[in-house]
Amino acid sequence: MTFPVLMDETSDVAKNYQIQPIPTSYFINSKGRIQNKRIGAMNYETMVQEFEKMK
C-alpha cells in the first residue's frame, strides 16, 4: 500500500467517530461534513444514488 493506514489499537478513533464494522462508507459534502453514512458493502449503482442525493 502506498497510503497511511490508521492502527486504532485502543479503539479511541472508532469511539470518537462512531465507526462501525467495515465496510462503512462516508459521504463527505463540499463543506467537509459527513452528509450520509452507509454500513455494509455497496455496489456502484448504490454509490451513484447516494452521491446524487448530495447535490
Distance bins in CASP14 RR format, pairs under 12 A and 6 or more apart:
PFRMAT RR
TARGET T0000
AUTHOR 0000-0000-0000
RMODE 2
METHOD distances of the structure
MODEL  1
5 13 0 0 0 0 0 1 0 0 0 0 0
6 12 0 0 0 0 0 1 0 0 0 0 0
6 13 1 0 0 1 0 0 0 0 0 0 0
6 14 0 0 0 0 1 0 0 0 0 0 0
6 16 0 0 0 0 0 1 0 0 0 0 0
6 17 0 0 0 0 0 1 0 0 0 0 0
6 19 0 0 0 0 1 0 0 0 0 0 0
7 13 0 0 0 0 1 0 0 0 0 0 0
7 14 0 0 0 0 0 1 0 0 0 0 0
8 14 1 0 1 0 0 0 0 0 0 0 0
8 15 0 0 0 0 1 0 0 0 0 0 0
8 16 0 0 0 0 1 0 0 0 0 0 0
8 17 0 0 0 0 1 0 0 0 0 0 0
8 19 0 0 0 0 1 0 0 0 0 0 0
8 22 0 0 0 0 0 1 0 0 0 0 0
10 16 0 0 0 0 0 1 0 0 0 0 0
11 17 0 0 0 0 0 1 0 0 0 0 0
11 18 0 0 0 0 0 1 0 0 0 0 0
11 19 0 0 0 0 1 0 0 0 0 0 0
12 19 0 0 0 0 0 1 0 0 0 0 0
13 19 1 0 0 1 0 0 0 0 0 0 0
14 20 0 0 0 0 1 0 0 0 0 0 0
14 21 0 0 0 0 1 0 0 0 0 0 0
14 22 0 0 0 0 0 1 0 0 0 0 0
14 24 0 0 0 0 0 1 0 0 0 0 0
17 24 0 0 0 0 1 0 0 0 0 0 0
17 26 0 0 0 0 1 0 0 0 0 0 0
17 34 0 0 0 0 1 0 0 0 0 0 0
17 37 0 0 0 0 0 1 0 0 0 0 0
18 24 0 0 0 0 1 0 0 0 0 0 0
18 26 0 0 0 0 0 1 0 0 0 0 0
18 34 0 0 0 0 1 0 0 0 0 0 0
18 37 0 0 0 0 1 0 0 0 0 0 0
18 39 0 0 0 0 0 1 0 0 0 0 0
19 25 0 0 0 0 0 1 0 0 0 0 0
19 26 0 0 0 0 1 0 0 0 0 0 0
19 34 0 0 0 0 0 1 0 0 0 0 0
19 37 0 0 0 0 1 0 0 0 0 0 0
19 39 0 0 0 0 1 0 0 0 0 0 0
20 26 0 0 0 0 0 1 0 0 0 0 0
20 37 0 0 0 0 1 0 0 0 0 0 0
20 38 0 0 0 0 0 1 0 0 0 0 0
20 39 1 0 1 0 0 0 0 0 0 0 0
20 40 0 0 0 0 1 0 0 0 0 0 0
21 38 0 0 0 0 0 1 0 0 0 0 0
21 39 1 0 0 1 0 0 0 0 0 0 0
21 40 1 0 0 1 0 0 0 0 0 0 0
21 41 0 0 0 0 0 1 0 0 0 0 0
22 39 0 0 0 0 1 0 0 0 0 0 0
22 40 0 0 0 0 1 0 0 0 0 0 0
22 41 0 0 0 0 1 0 0 0 0 0 0
23 37 0 0 0 0 0 1 0 0 0 0 0
23 38 0 0 0 0 1 0 0 0 0 0 0
23 39 1 0 0 1 0 0 0 0 0 0 0
23 40 1 0 1 0 0 0 0 0 0 0 0
23 41 1 0 1 0 0 0 0 0 0 0 0
23 42 1 0 0 1 0 0 0 0 0 0 0
23 43 0 0 0 0 0 1 0 0 0 0 0
23 47 0 0 0 0 0 1 0 0 0 0 0
24 34 0 0 0 0 0 1 0 0 0 0 0
24 36 0 0 0 0 0 1 0 0 0 0 0
24 37 1 0 0 1 0 0 0 0 0 0 0
24 38 1 0 0 1 0 0 0 0 0 0 0
24 39 1 0 1 0 0 0 0 0 0 0 0
24 40 1 0 0 1 0 0 0 0 0 0 0
24 41 0 0 0 0 0 1 0 0 0 0 0
24 42 0 0 0 0 0 1 0 0 0 0 0
25 34 0 0 0 0 0 1 0 0 0 0 0
25 35 0 0 0 0 0 1 0 0 0 0 0
25 36 0 0 0 0 1 0 0 0 0 0 0
25 37 1 0 0 1 0 0 0 0 0 0 0
25 38 1 0 1 0 0 0 0 0 0 0 0
25 39 0 0 0 0 1 0 0 0 0 0 0
25 40 1 0 0 1 0 0 0 0 0 0 0
25 41 0 0 0 0 1 0 0 0 0 0 0
25 42 1 0 1 0 0 0 0 0 0 0 0
25 43 0 0 0 0 0 1 0 0 0 0 0
25 46 0 0 0 0 1 0 0 0 0 0 0
25 47 1 0 0 1 0 0 0 0 0 0 0
25 50 1 0 0 1 0 0 0 0 0 0 0
25 51 0 0 0 0 0 1 0 0 0 0 0
26 32 0 0 0 0 0 1 0 0 0 0 0
26 33 0 0 0 0 0 1 0 0 0 0 0
26 34 1 0 1 0 0 0 0 0 0 0 0
26 35 0 0 0 0 1 0 0 0 0 0 0
26 36 1 0 0 1 0 0 0 0 0 0 0
26 37 1 0 1 0 0 0 0 0 0 0 0
26 38 0 0 0 0 1 0 0 0 0 0 0
26 39 0 0 0 0 0 1 0 0 0 0 0
26 40 0 0 0 0 0 1 0 0 0 0 0
26 42 0 0 0 0 0 1 0 0 0 0 0
26 47 0 0 0 0 0 1 0 0 0 0 0
26 50 0 0 0 0 0 1 0 0 0 0 0
26 54 0 0 0 0 0 1 0 0 0 0 0
27 33 0 0 0 0 1 0 0 0 0 0 0
27 34 1 0 0 1 0 0 0 0 0 0 0
27 35 1 0 1 0 0 0 0 0 0 0 0
27 36 1 0 1 0 0 0 0 0 0 0 0
27 37 1 0 0 1 0 0 0 0 0 0 0
27 38 1 0 0 1 0 0 0 0 0 0 0
27 42 0 0 0 0 0 1 0 0 0 0 0
27 46 0 0 0 0 0 1 0 0 0 0 0
27 47 0 0 0 0 1 0 0 0 0 0 0
27 48 0 0 0 0 0 1 0 0 0 0 0
27 49 0 0 0 0 0 1 0 0 0 0 0
27 50 1 0 1 0 0 0 0 0 0 0 0
27 51 1 0 0 1 0 0 0 0 0 0 0
27 52 0 0 0 0 0 1 0 0 0 0 0
27 53 0 0 0 0 1 0 0 0 0 0 0
27 54 1 0 0 1 0 0 0 0 0 0 0
27 55 0 0 0 0 0 1 0 0 0 0 0
28 34 1 0 0 1 0 0 0 0 0 0 0
28 35 1 0 0 1 0 0 0 0 0 0 0
28 36 0 0 0 0 1 0 0 0 0 0 0
28 37 0 0 0 0 0 1 0 0 0 0 0
28 50 0 0 0 0 0 1 0 0 0 0 0
28 51 0 0 0 0 0 1 0 0 0 0 0
28 54 0 0 0 0 1 0 0 0 0 0 0
29 35 1 0 1 0 0 0 0 0 0 0 0
29 36 0 0 0 0 1 0 0 0 0 0 0
29 50 0 0 0 0 0 1 0 0 0 0 0
29 51 0 0 0 0 0 1 0 0 0 0 0
29 53 0 0 0 0 0 1 0 0 0 0 0
29 54 1 0 1 0 0 0 0 0 0 0 0
29 55 0 0 0 0 0 1 0 0 0 0 0
30 54 0 0 0 0 1 0 0 0 0 0 0
30 55 0 0 0 0 0 1 0 0 0 0 0
31 54 0 0 0 0 0 1 0 0 0 0 0
32 54 0 0 0 0 0 1 0 0 0 0 0
33 54 0 0 0 0 0 1 0 0 0 0 0
34 54 0 0 0 0 0 1 0 0 0 0 0
35 50 0 0 0 0 1 0 0 0 0 0 0
35 51 0 0 0 0 1 0 0 0 0 0 0
35 52 0 0 0 0 0 1 0 0 0 0 0
35 53 1 0 0 1 0 0 0 0 0 0 0
35 54 1 0 1 0 0 0 0 0 0 0 0
35 55 0 0 0 0 0 1 0 0 0 0 0
36 42 0 0 0 0 0 1 0 0 0 0 0
36 46 0 0 0 0 0 1 0 0 0 0 0
36 47 0 0 0 0 0 1 0 0 0 0 0
36 49 0 0 0 0 0 1 0 0 0 0 0
36 50 1 0 1 0 0 0 0 0 0 0 0
36 51 0 0 0 0 1 0 0 0 0 0 0
36 52 0 0 0 0 0 1 0 0 0 0 0
36 53 1 0 0 1 0 0 0 0 0 0 0
36 54 1 0 0 1 0 0 0 0 0 0 0
37 50 0 0 0 0 1 0 0 0 0 0 0
38 46 1 0 0 1 0 0 0 0 0 0 0
38 47 0 0 0 0 1 0 0 0 0 0 0
38 49 0 0 0 0 0 1 0 0 0 0 0
38 50 1 0 0 1 0 0 0 0 0 0 0
38 51 0 0 0 0 0 1 0 0 0 0 0
38 53 0 0 0 0 0 1 0 0 0 0 0
40 46 0 0 0 0 0 1 0 0 0 0 0
40 47 0 0 0 0 0 1 0 0 0 0 0
41 47 0 0 0 0 0 1 0 0 0 0 0
42 48 0 0 0 0 1 0 0 0 0 0 0
42 49 0 0 0 0 1 0 0 0 0 0 0
42 50 1 0 0 1 0 0 0 0 0 0 0
42 51 0 0 0 0 0 1 0 0 0 0 0
43 49 0 0 0 0 1 0 0 0 0 0 0
43 50 0 0 0 0 0 1 0 0 0 0 0
44 50 0 0 0 0 0 1 0 0 0 0 0
44 51 0 0 0 0 0 1 0 0 0 0 0
45 51 0 0 0 0 0 1 0 0 0 0 0
45 52 0 0 0 0 0 1 0 0 0 0 0
46 52 0 0 0 0 0 1 0 0 0 0 0
46 53 0 0 0 0 0 1 0 0 0 0 0
47 53 0 0 0 0 0 1 0 0 0 0 0
47 54 0 0 0 0 0 1 0 0 0 0 0
48 54 0 0 0 0 0 1 0 0 0 0 0
48 55 0 0 0 0 0 1 0 0 0 0 0
49 55 0 0 0 0 0 1 0 0 0 0 0
END
